[in-house]
């Protein structure tokens, strides 16, 4: 099929995914009436304390479709209006627990307004207006949820960081050979990075608590097994694993995914992806649940999915 187009209809009929960003400020409280104060605090920590707490939320709406004669998937004025009417106006500067009937926990089917639950319900508010492919909702720069329309399934990402030094070199090679392979990174005394780590888990949103898994437990696992172990270390010398394994960004990401997989499974979620940013220019991603070929295919498919 020829890809030649006249200037008037360049791109017409070809597929594209577009995104629209929106933001709102809101508060919420995690509290279930069937539990006493001690049980609520054990489950939700300080998030259970009255009168609640607030966030500056950022919503990324992804939509897919074919380009029209005007070179657009959708009229952005219509997109902006739908998001404002269905999401921003009802939520901005509101107490989420009281905004929508889904959050009425006095009812047996009421769910708490966690990030995971909120992004799913926003999807349901927008799905009839916009050809959604995915939603991402940031509760903070270090915590966000992704939703693809898969009923009660969502992804939750926690971002953290650590500082470490390393040297890239194989012990069985001379310095000259290591420099050919690793460049400046092979220098004898090593160098350091401020690493940023994104840990993404997948799971079913609990219909009552609104959580994929216990967030404090997830954070504790990451802190205890990764951050406390790797922070302010010389990886080659301080971490036994890297005494015989070159601590490239890729190998560190693999090490982290192997350390986290089973503990995360034990709290009811599945480790989906680990992303390790070594510098503004370099990062490594490990897709834990599938091969690289499959993960790339899934990314393409997700960008075209409207709703399941």
JORA-V672733 format. One record per helix or strand of 2 or more residues. SS is the DSSP state (a for helix, b for strand). FROM is the first residue (numbers start at 1). TO is the last residue. If there is no record, write none. Layout:
SS|FROM|TO / SS|FROM|TO
This chain:
a|7|9 / b|15|28 / a|37|48 / b|53|66 / a|76|91 / b|94|95 / a|96|98 / a|101|103 / a|115|126 / b|132|140 / b|143|147 / b|153|166 / a|175|186 / b|191|204 / a|215|230 / b|233|234 / a|235|238 / a|240|243 / a|249|266 / b|270|277 / b|283|287 / a|292|302
